[in-house]
């Protein structure tokens, strides 16, 4: 069964969820003490993007069998070190996912491995749940010949 979801609806639900909108915090003053924002604690700036990212991941079926899962997710934002992904498959913390991102310079897709740092379920409807996943780049894979 194939489910096609409108990205704008998912993004709107993401913005309406107060638990998730706390990911971006503005500079605040409490008792005249400047509190650093979450952005200032990061090494690099997050840049909004709307990219469709084909992905592949494996899930263990039992102790001797793994299932390869392929699909398309959405990159919400990116930094030098990682991506915020919206995926149709549940992923776990520390899981490695292979993603393909469009390259502006080469007009090809570059393949990257990312490690999931955290994940949150996003209920879309009674039967559909998407998963928001913060990830960091492990390293860039060489282009296939």
N, C-alpha and C positions, 0 to 999 in steps of 0.2 A: 504494500500500500504506500503510495507516494503522497506526501503532504506538502503542498506549496503554501508558504507563509509570506505575508507581506512584510518586508523589512521595516517599513515606516510604522506599522502597528506594533511590532516587537520593540522598536526603538522608543516609541511613545510609552509603552508599558515599562520599559527600563527606566525612563525619566520620571515616571509617576511613582515608582516604588521608592518610598523614603529610605529604606535600608540600603538601596543601591546608589541613590543620589548623594549619599554621604561620602562617596568615593572622591569627590572633588570638594575641598573645603576652602573657603575664603579666609584671608588673613583676619584674625580677630584680636581684640584688646580686652584683657581681663585684668582689672586692678592695675592698669597702666603698664602691664607687662606684655610685650609683643610675643605672640605665640606663632611659631612657624607653621606654615601650611603644610599639608601632606606633600605638595609639589616641591617645596623647598627641601624636604628630607630625601627626595629622590635625586639620583645623579643626573637625570636628563628629563627634558620636557616631554609631556605627552602631546601628541598631535592628533586631532580628530581625523578619521578617515572612514570611508565606506567602501570596503573592498570585499568582494566575494572570494573566499579562499577554499579551494578544494582541499580536503584533508584525508589522511589515512591514520588509523590507530588500531591497536590490537587489544582484544579483551580475552582473558582466560575463560575457557568454557569449563575445563576441569584441569587436573594436575598435569595432563599430558597434551592438551589441545588448546590452541589459541585461534580466535576468530578475527579475521581482518575486516575492519569496517571502513568503508569509504563514504564520503558525503561532501557537502558544501556548507561552510560556516561563513560568518561575517566578521571582519575585523572592525571594531568600533573605534579604537584609537591605537596608536603605536608610539614607541619611543626607541631610542638607540638599543635598549636592552630587552624589549619585549612587546607583546601585543595584548589587547583586551579582545577576547573572542566571544562570539555568540554562536554556540554549537547546538545542533539538533540531537547530539548523542551525549549521554552522561559521561563525564570524565572524572578521574580521581586526582587528588593532590599528588604530585610527583610523577604523574603519568606522562610519557613522552608521546607527542603527536607530530606527525609529519604534515606540514602545510606547504601549499604552493601559492606564492604571492606574485602578482604582476610586477614586472620590472619596467620602469620608465625608459631606461637607457637602452636595454637590449630588446625590448618589445617581446620578451619571452617571460615565462614564469620562472621564478627562482624557488628552489626547494629549500625549506628550512626545517630544522627540528626544534621544537619548543617543549619546555617542561612546564606542566601546569603547577602554578604556585597556590592557587585557591580556586574554588568553584562555588557558584550559587545557582539554584534552580530558579527559572523564571516561568511561572505558569502562564500559558498563552490562552488555553481554553480548558474545558473539563478533561479532554483526552490528550492534549498536547502540552509538553513542557520543553522549553529550551534551556540551555545551560550557559551562563556567563562564566568565563574562565580567564583569570589573569595568568599570563604565561611569560616565560623568559626564554630568549633565544639560547640554544646550546651551542650550535655552530652552523655554518652554512655548508650545505652539501654541494659538491661539484656538479655542474650541468651535465646531463647525459649526452654522450657523443652521437 
